[in-house]
Amino acid sequence: QVQLVESGGGLVQAGGSLRLSCAASGSTSRSNTWGWYRQAPGKQRELVATISSGGSAVYVNDVRGRFAISRDNAKNTMYLQLNSLKPEDTAVYYCNARNAYVTSWNYWGQGTQVTVSS
């Protein structure tokens, strides 16, 4: 199993920045894809960005150029740098660890709230 704990959320004005962290513990080596998702009120959870164990990052169009995903393997921690924030980025942000070849290997953190005021 993998345990994930997010931190770093908060209230920020439009145009501001935040850095989210996701600390992982447990059998982290079995995970080969790490990601950030978000869920706004009344909406489904959606992908924000993923990073592979090799460091390849993928972003959805809405955040490309504004957000940056990274991972510190030595610290077993994943980050999401959020820049140029917009009110529509307001959501609960969740980190995820999964194995692309084993569908049952899929773990979530408890989420951290990001609120962007206009």
Secondary structure as UniProt FT lines:
FT   STRAND          2..7
FT   STRAND          10..13
FT   TURN            14..15
FT   STRAND          18..26
FT   HELIX           28..30
FT   STRAND          33..39
FT   TURN            41..42
FT   STRAND          46..52
FT   TURN            53..54
FT   STRAND          57..59
FT   TURN            61..63
FT   TURN            65..66
FT   STRAND          67..72
FT   TURN            73..76
FT   STRAND          77..82
FT   HELIX           87..89
FT   STRAND          91..99
FT   TURN            100..101
FT   STRAND          102..108
FT   STRAND          112..117
//
